[in-house]
Amino acid sequence: EQRGSALQKISRLDITGRIQLAMKGTKEERSLLVRDGTKIVALAVLESPKISDGEVEKFASQKNVLEAVLRAIPLKRRFMKNYNIVRNLVFNPRTPIDLSLTLIKNLLVADLKNLAGNKEVSDTIRKIALRTFRQKNEAGKKQG
C-alpha cells in the first residue's frame, strides 16, 4: 500500500513538484523518480543531498533508467570512488559504449573475465574486456 501511495503522490505532481520531490523525497520516491521519463526529473534524483552510494549502485545496474542518468553518474567524483558503481555501469547493457570503454580500465581482473563472457553487453565491450583481461594477467605474471 505504501508503494501505491508514493506512486499516486508522484503521478499527481507536475514537473516542478517532481524535481523538488527528487531532491527532498524518501529513498522509495527517489527510486521511482529516477525512472521518470522526464530527463530533468531523473537527473534531479542524482543531485539529491540525501542520495546514498547504495542507491546509485542500484541505479547503475538498472536497465530501465534513462541513458542521461547513466551518463550523469560518472560525472560525480563521489560515485566514481565506489568500485561497485563503476562495475555496475560497465556491466549494464544500457550504458553507452563510449562510457563503458572509459570505465573498463578501472575493473579488476576477475570482473574483466566475467565481462568478457557476458552476453548482455555489446560485442565491442566484450572484446575490449578480454584484451584488457589478458594485458592485466600478463602484467600480473611478470610481477609475480
Secondary structure as UniProt FT lines:
FT   HELIX           2..12
FT   HELIX           15..24
FT   HELIX           27..33
FT   TURN            34..35
FT   HELIX           39..47
FT   TURN            49..50
FT   HELIX           53..61
FT   HELIX           67..72
FT   HELIX           73..75
FT   HELIX           77..80
FT   HELIX           83..91
FT   TURN            93..94
FT   HELIX           97..103
FT   HELIX           104..106
FT   HELIX           109..116
FT   HELIX           123..143
//
